[in-house]
Amino acid sequence: MIPENSDFNAAAPPEDDGLFERIACGLEDRGHVILPAALPEPIAAALLQYLSQQEQDRFHRARIGRGIEQTRNQFVRRDKIVWMDPAHPQADAWFNWTDRLQRYLNRRLFLGLFSFESHFAHYRPGDFYRKHLDAFRGESNRVLSLVTYLNRGWEPDQGGELVIYAPDDGAEITRVMPTFGTLVIFLSEEFPHEVLAAERDRYSVAGWFRVNGSINRQIDPPR
């Protein structure tokens, strides 16, 4: 069952330079940052409301690869996704927040971020996503990956961790429990990662900040 939230607050949150600076410092120092329960409550509430309005038949099996080379491979990933619509009434808070974060990181780290896209992901019990990169070096325009979780009351024995690996030797860096409002942001081309199987339904939002890859009249991003 998709979670519902009866305490939805549609008001846009204020600018949070303190949070954005913590994100910038983590990216600058380590290339990744993990902030438990850091997503502002109004943003998380809006995402829950948006998610609760999605019918399960709208979720489709996720693919791997880019553009026309995308394929479905249940041995690599088994989650289902639905792309988020910026025009949806409950999407304003999320996309306004990510837009402010994008502008802050561009000013602070000179990243040249151009756009942002995101989807909801649903992992049923036993679903997983094997070790992978969100972008291949020099072949993609995804610069930063952002993940946040929408699971209240998640317990350590329920699994579903995000495992992040070191770019150089592939050693495990950390495991992140998919607890409500936790933020994970990392360089898309640098950090292999995977999602472990969980004991209960697991909901998240995955997003990517991109540079402009539109060339030769081909509009980016491809889906």
N, C-alpha and C positions, 0 to 999 in steps of 0.2 A: 504494500500500500504506500502511495506517495504521501509523505508527511504533510500535515496541515499546520497552520499557525494562526491562532485566533487573535493574537496581539499585534497584528500587522500595523506598522506605522509608516505611512507613505511619505512623511516629510523627508526632504533631502538632508543628509548629514552635513555638518559644517566641515570646512577644510581642516584636515588633520596633518599639519606639517610635521608634527612629532612622529607620527606613524610612518609617513612617507620618508622621513630622514632615516629612521631605523632600517627601512627597506633599502634605501640608497647605500647606507653604510655597509650592510651585509653583502650587497652585490659588489660593491667596490672592494671589500676586504677578502671575500671568499667566493664570490660568484653565485652564491645562493643564500637564502635567508628563510628561516622557519620561525613563525610567530604564532604560538598557540593562542586561540581565542581572541585574535587581534582584529578580525573584521568588525567594523562598527555595527552595533546591534540593529540600527534601522536598515542597514544594507542587507544584513543576514535575514532579517524579517521579510524584507521585500523579495529576496530570492526564494524563501520558503513559500511565500504566497504565490509567486510565479510558478514554482515547481508544482504546487498543489493543484494548479489549473491545467497541468499537462496530462492528457490522457495517455495511458500506457501504450496504446497502439500507435502513438506518434513517435515513440522511441524506436530506433532502427539499429540493426547490428552495425557496430563501428567497423570502419575499414582501416587498412594500413596503406601507406604510400601517398603519393600526391597526384592530383589531377586525373588524367585518363589512365594512369597506372595504378590507381587505387584498387585494392582487392580485399575480400573478406577472408580471414584466416582464423578459425576458431582455436587453432593451436597456439596462436600468438596473443590474441585478445578475445574476450568473450563479453565485454560490456556492451550496453546499448546506449545510444546518445540521441539528443535532440538539440539542434542548433538554436541558440537564443536569438530572438528578434528584437533589435533595439527599439522598434516601434510599439512593442507590447506595453500596455499601461503599467505593468509591474516591473518593467525593465529599467525605468528611468534612473532609479537610485543606483543600481549597479553600474550602468554605463556612464553615468555622470561621475561616479567615484573613480572608475578606471580611467576616464578621460583626465581627471585632475591628477591622478597618479602618473599617467603618461607624460603630461606637461611638466610635472615636477622632476621626473627622472631625466627628461630631455634637458631641462635647465641645469640640473645637478651633475649629470654624468655624460651629457652630450651624446646621447644614444641615437638620435635621429629617428625615434619611433614615429610611425606614420598612422597606424591604425590598430584596432583591437577587435578580436573575434572570440567568441566563447560558446561552449555548449554545456548542457547538463549531461552527466553520465550516471547511469544506473548499473551497479554491479549486483547481481543476484547472488545468493549464497553459493559459493564455489567458483564464481567468476574471477578472472584474473587478467592481467596484461603483462606479458613477459618483458624482460629487460629490453629497453629500446632508447633511442634518442628522439626528441621532438623535431630536430632539424639536423640535416647533414651539412658538415662544414662546406661553405662555398656553394651549396646547391639549394638553399632555402632562404626565405626572408623572415622566418621566425627568429626573433632576437631574445625575447624573454617569455618564459612559460610561467603562468600563474594558476595555482590550484587553491580552492577553498572548499570546505566540507560542510554538509548540511545534516549531520547526524547527531541528534541529541542523545545523551546518555550512553555514549559508546564506551564499552568496557575493554580493558587490555586483552582479555582472553577471546575477544570476538574477531581478532585478525584484521585483515583489510589494510595493513600498513602500506604506505608508500616507502619504498626502499630507494635511497639515492646513493649512487656509486661515484668514486673519484674519477675524474677525466683521464688521469695518466695511467694508473695501474689497475683500475677497475675495482679497487677495494671498497667495501661497504663503508659509507660515511655515517649514515644514520637511517633510522626508521621513524616514520611519522604516523602516529595514530590519526585516523580520520575523524577527529573530534570537532564538534560544532564550532564554526568560525575560525578555525586554524587557517593561517595563510602560509603558502609555500611558493616562493618565487625563485627562479634560477635561470641561468643562461641556457637557452634552448639547444645550442650546438655543443655544449660542453659536458653536460651531466647525464650519463645513462641512468635510467630509473625503471622501476617496475611496481606493479600493484599486486599485492598478495591476496589470495582468496580469503573471503570473510565468512563468518558464520551467520550473518544477517544481511538484509538489504543495505546497500551502501550507496549514498548519493553524494555527488560532488559537482563542482563547476570547474571546468578546465578552460583556460583562455591563453591567448598568445598575443603579445605585442609584436608588431611587424614593421619592417621598413617597406618602402614602396618598391615593389617588384614588377610594376606594369611596364612592359616593353613591347615594341612592335605591334601595337594596338591590342595586345592581350592584357585584359584587366586582371589584376591580381587582388585578392587571393583566389586561387582555384579551389574548388570543393570536390 
